Amino acid sequence: MSNDDLIQTLAGIPSGSELAESRQFRRAATEHTQGSYQALFRSGTDAFPLAARAAIAAQVADWHRAETLSRHYQTLAVGVEQTPLLAAAVEFAHRLTFEPVSASAQHVHQLQQSGWQTEALITLAQLIGFVSFQSRLIYGFSLLARLPQTAREEGEKVPEVKAGRWHTQPRTSTYRRAPQAFTRKELGWEPWLTPKPYDAFTQQQQEVLVRFGHQHSDYFLLLGHDQPVLEQRTLTDKGIFYTPGGLTRAERELAATVVSKVNGCIYCASVHARKASQLAKKPEEVALLLQVQPGDALSVGQSERWQIEIEAVAALSLTPPRLTEQHLYALQQLPLTTLEITDLIQSAAFFAWANRLMLTLGEPFIPEPSPQESEEKTTSA
């Protein structure tokens, strides 16, 4: 697999090592991570050529200090032309890389005004999110691959990671009620661009949407403007979060929630905090995590196991990542197996991708109660 596995090559994962075997055990995640790369970088389009894609990817990787990845993309960026279109994309990429929560509908519309059409714009957002995911996999796995040879100082402290800021405006861009705090309640999400109508997909593409349950979701219909990437991304997601063995499902969902707290993604956190709470049967602990305010430490008040996991995930979620050997050593001492640590890294890294799409292509809203629910509430009152 290594010949077709860019992550293994660039992270320097030795064949036959425990980490290589763990990634082989997670074959679906490994293969579809590579499949996502191929969907984005095997070729380009007239609206978004390969050289331009690679130039943006190289810059995003450089911002993450992923040197081997940046060099890889630079080799694909031969002949790229510096144009106003590319300059606008790099500015957008900078926002998505460092502070996706600062994105607004206006920024997306400005990108459109600069000449980016919806289909290419969706590919651009996927590309930036994917390289954010890819960079963190390489960073985390390269540390884990060399950990047994690293000197360990058990008492050494690592800096705490703080919760990021989030949106607190009362209304969305279309004047729906917006959530102003993290919650486990179900939220809606409205796109800033027009989703691709279901009838505009081919029959085969519709079958793929139906197979994944995407046919009624504005979010997935929007990402469907580049369906090959959407399909590979969905399969990567399933390979990371819905596979047996290794880290518990609850802890994978916890990782998704922590990343969302770092990035300020209320919508993603609402979905995955709800799952973590249900699966772990720890509603108070999850509620405590959600209540952490911007600038406060994320792991305070949690059990030792969750505290160590939260700190590792949060450190990996920063840009550039700040995960250290000490974080990984602490995970081993819990003890977590190499497969469990692999699951934790992949879960955290994937939400670097997911948050960047959710935060920069649309925003959450609080659904209005149905007439029946309103009537029941009035009656009970």
DAQUI-V42355 format. One record per residue. N is the residue number from 1. RES is the residue in one letter. OMEGA is omega in whole degrees, 0 to 359 (NA if undefined). Layout:
n->N res->RES omega->OMEGA
n->N res->RES omega->OMEGA
//
This chain:
n->1 res->M omega->189
n->2 res->S omega->180
n->3 res->N omega->180
n->4 res->D omega->184
n->5 res->D omega->184
n->6 res->L omega->181
n->7 res->I omega->180
n->8 res->Q omega->182
n->9 res->T omega->186
n->10 res->L omega->177
n->11 res->A omega->180
n->12 res->G omega->181
n->13 res->I omega->182
n->14 res->P omega->175
n->15 res->S omega->179
n->16 res->G omega->179
n->17 res->S omega->178
n->18 res->E omega->180
n->19 res->L omega->178
n->20 res->A omega->179
n->21 res->E omega->178
n->22 res->S omega->179
n->23 res->R omega->174
n->24 res->Q omega->176
n->25 res->F omega->175
n->26 res->R omega->187
n->27 res->R omega->183
n->28 res->A omega->179
n->29 res->A omega->181
n->30 res->T omega->183
n->31 res->E omega->183
n->32 res->H omega->166
n->33 res->T omega->176
n->34 res->Q omega->178
n->35 res->G omega->177
n->36 res->S omega->176
n->37 res->Y omega->181
n->38 res->Q omega->179
n->39 res->A omega->181
n->40 res->L omega->192
n->41 res->F omega->176
n->42 res->R omega->179
n->43 res->S omega->178
n->44 res->G omega->176
n->45 res->T omega->178
n->46 res->D omega->182
n->47 res->A omega->182
n->48 res->F omega->185
n->49 res->P omega->182
n->50 res->L omega->183
n->51 res->A omega->179
n->52 res->A omega->177
n->53 res->R omega->183
n->54 res->A omega->179
n->55 res->A omega->178
n->56 res->I omega->179
n->57 res->A omega->179
n->58 res->A omega->179
n->59 res->Q omega->179
n->60 res->V omega->179
n->61 res->A omega->179
n->62 res->D omega->177
n->63 res->W omega->177
n->64 res->H omega->184
n->65 res->R omega->176
n->66 res->A omega->191
n->67 res->E omega->182
n->68 res->T omega->180
n->69 res->L omega->178
n->70 res->S omega->179
n->71 res->R omega->179
n->72 res->H omega->182
n->73 res->Y omega->177
n->74 res->Q omega->179
n->75 res->T omega->179
n->76 res->L omega->186
n->77 res->A omega->182
n->78 res->V omega->175
n->79 res->G omega->181
n->80 res->V omega->180
n->81 res->E omega->176
n->82 res->Q omega->183
n->83 res->T omega->175
n->84 res->P omega->179
n->85 res->L omega->179
n->86 res->L omega->179
n->87 res->A omega->178
n->88 res->A omega->179
n->89 res->A omega->180
n->90 res->V omega->177
n->91 res->E omega->177
n->92 res->F omega->180
n->93 res->A omega->179
n->94 res->H omega->179
n->95 res->R omega->181
n->96 res->L omega->183
n->97 res->T omega->189
n->98 res->F omega->182
n->99 res->E omega->182
n->100 res->P omega->180
n->101 res->V omega->180
n->102 res->S omega->181
n->103 res->A omega->178
n->104 res->S omega->177
n->105 res->A omega->180
n->106 res->Q omega->180
n->107 res->H omega->178
n->108 res->V omega->180
n->109 res->H omega->175
n->110 res->Q omega->177
n->111 res->L omega->176
n->112 res->Q omega->181
n->113 res->Q omega->178
n->114 res->S omega->176
n->115 res->G omega->180
n->116 res->W omega->176
n->117 res->Q omega->188
n->118 res->T omega->183
n->119 res->E omega->180
n->120 res->A omega->180
n->121 res->L omega->177
n->122 res->I omega->177
n->123 res->T omega->178
n->124 res->L omega->180
n->125 res->A omega->178
n->126 res->Q omega->181
n->127 res->L omega->181
n->128 res->I omega->178
n->129 res->G omega->181
n->130 res->F omega->180
n->131 res->V omega->174
n->132 res->S omega->175
n->133 res->F omega->183
n->134 res->Q omega->181
n->135 res->S omega->182
n->136 res->R omega->174
n->137 res->L omega->182
n->138 res->I omega->180
n->139 res->Y omega->182
n->140 res->G omega->182
n->141 res->F omega->178
n->142 res->S omega->174
n->143 res->L omega->183
n->144 res->L omega->181
n->145 res->A omega->182
n->146 res->R omega->186
n->147 res->L omega->182
n->148 res->P omega->180
n->149 res->Q omega->185
n->150 res->T omega->175
n->151 res->A omega->184
n->152 res->R omega->175
n->153 res->E omega->192
n->154 res->E omega->185
n->155 res->G omega->185
n->156 res->E omega->181
n->157 res->K omega->175
n->158 res->V omega->183
n->159 res->P omega->176
n->160 res->E omega->176
n->161 res->V omega->184
n->162 res->K omega->174
n->163 res->A omega->178
n->164 res->G omega->178
n->165 res->R omega->177
n->166 res->W omega->180
n->167 res->H omega->178
n->168 res->T omega->178
n->169 res->Q omega->185
n->170 res->P omega->184
n->171 res->R omega->174
n->172 res->T omega->180
n->173 res->S omega->176
n->174 res->T omega->172
n->175 res->Y omega->167
n->176 res->R omega->176
n->177 res->R omega->181
n->178 res->A omega->175
n->179 res->P omega->181
n->180 res->Q omega->178
n->181 res->A omega->178
n->182 res->F omega->186
n->183 res->T omega->172
n->184 res->R omega->179
n->185 res->K omega->179
n->186 res->E omega->180
n->187 res->L omega->169
n->188 res->G omega->179
n->189 res->W omega->180
n->190 res->E omega->182
n->191 res->P omega->175
n->192 res->W omega->177
n->193 res->L omega->183
n->194 res->T omega->175
n->195 res->P omega->177
n->196 res->K omega->181
n->197 res->P omega->182
n->198 res->Y omega->181
n->199 res->D omega->180
n->200 res->A omega->176
n->201 res->F omega->174
n->202 res->T omega->180
n->203 res->Q omega->179
n->204 res->Q omega->179
n->205 res->Q omega->177
n->206 res->Q omega->179
n->207 res->E omega->177
n->208 res->V omega->179
n->209 res->L omega->181
n->210 res->V omega->181
n->211 res->R omega->180
n->212 res->F omega->181
n->213 res->G omega->184
n->214 res->H omega->194
n->215 res->Q omega->182
n->216 res->H omega->185
n->217 res->S omega->176
n->218 res->D omega->181
n->219 res->Y omega->183
n->220 res->F omega->175
n->221 res->L omega->174
n->222 res->L omega->177
n->223 res->L omega->179
n->224 res->G omega->172
n->225 res->H omega->171
n->226 res->D omega->188
n->227 res->Q omega->178
n->228 res->P omega->178
n->229 res->V omega->178
n->230 res->L omega->182
n->231 res->E omega->181
n->232 res->Q omega->178
n->233 res->R omega->180
n->234 res->T omega->179
n->235 res->L omega->175
n->236 res->T omega->177
n->237 res->D omega->181
n->238 res->K omega->179
n->239 res->G omega->180
n->240 res->I omega->191
n->241 res->F omega->188
n->242 res->Y omega->182
n->243 res->T omega->184
n->244 res->P omega->177
n->245 res->G omega->176
n->246 res->G omega->182
n->247 res->L omega->180
n->248 res->T omega->176
n->249 res->R omega->181
n->250 res->A omega->182
n->251 res->E omega->173
n->252 res->R omega->178
n->253 res->E omega->175
n->254 res->L omega->179
n->255 res->A omega->179
n->256 res->A omega->180
n->257 res->T omega->180
n->258 res->V omega->178
n->259 res->V omega->181
n->260 res->S omega->175
n->261 res->K omega->178
n->262 res->V omega->184
n->263 res->N omega->180
n->264 res->G omega->182
n->265 res->C omega->182
n->266 res->I omega->183
n->267 res->Y omega->181
n->268 res->C omega->180
n->269 res->A omega->181
n->270 res->S omega->181
n->271 res->V omega->191
n->272 res->H omega->171
n->273 res->A omega->177
n->274 res->R omega->179
n->275 res->K omega->180
n->276 res->A omega->180
n->277 res->S omega->181
n->278 res->Q omega->185
n->279 res->L omega->181
n->280 res->A omega->185
n->281 res->K omega->180
n->282 res->K omega->183
n->283 res->P omega->181
n->284 res->E omega->181
n->285 res->E omega->179
n->286 res->V omega->178
n->287 res->A omega->179
n->288 res->L omega->178
n->289 res->L omega->182
n->290 res->L omega->184
n->291 res->Q omega->181
n->292 res->V omega->184
n->293 res->Q omega->178
n->294 res->P omega->180
n->295 res->G omega->178
n->296 res->D omega->182
n->297 res->A omega->187
n->298 res->L omega->191
n->299 res->S omega->184
n->300 res->V omega->175
n->301 res->G omega->181
n->302 res->Q omega->175
n->303 res->S omega->182
n->304 res->E omega->183
n->305 res->R omega->180
n->306 res->W omega->180
n->307 res->Q omega->181
n->308 res->I omega->178
n->309 res->E omega->180
n->310 res->I omega->182
n->311 res->E omega->179
n->312 res->A omega->180
n->313 res->V omega->181
n->314 res->A omega->179
n->315 res->A omega->178
n->316 res->L omega->186
n->317 res->S omega->179
n->318 res->L omega->177
n->319 res->T omega->352
n->320 res->P omega->182
n->321 res->P omega->179
n->322 res->R omega->174
n->323 res->L omega->181
n->324 res->T omega->175
n->325 res->E omega->180
n->326 res->Q omega->174
n->327 res->H omega->183
n->328 res->L omega->178
n->329 res->Y omega->178
n->330 res->A omega->177
n->331 res->L omega->179
n->332 res->Q omega->183
n->333 res->Q omega->184
n->334 res->L omega->7
n->335 res->P omega->169
n->336 res->L omega->177
n->337 res->T omega->177
n->338 res->T omega->178
n->339 res->L omega->180
n->340 res->E omega->178
n->341 res->I omega->175
n->342 res->T omega->179
n->343 res->D omega->181
n->344 res->L omega->179
n->345 res->I omega->183
n->346 res->Q omega->179
n->347 res->S omega->179
n->348 res->A omega->183
n->349 res->A omega->181
n->350 res->F omega->182
n->351 res->F omega->166
n->352 res->A omega->178
n->353 res->W omega->185
n->354 res->A omega->180
n->355 res->N omega->184
n->356 res->R omega->174
n->357 res->L omega->182
n->358 res->M omega->185
n->359 res->L omega->188
n->360 res->T omega->177
n->361 res->L omega->181
n->362 res->G omega->184
n->363 res->E omega->181
n->364 res->P omega->173
n->365 res->F omega->178
n->366 res->I omega->182
n->367 res->P omega->175
n->368 res->E omega->179
n->369 res->P omega->177
n->370 res->S omega->177
n->371 res->P omega->180
n->372 res->Q omega->180
n->373 res->E omega->179
n->374 res->S omega->180
n->375 res->E omega->179
n->376 res->E omega->180
n->377 res->K omega->180
n->378 res->T omega->181
n->379 res->T omega->183
n->380 res->S omega->180
n->381 res->A omega->NA
//
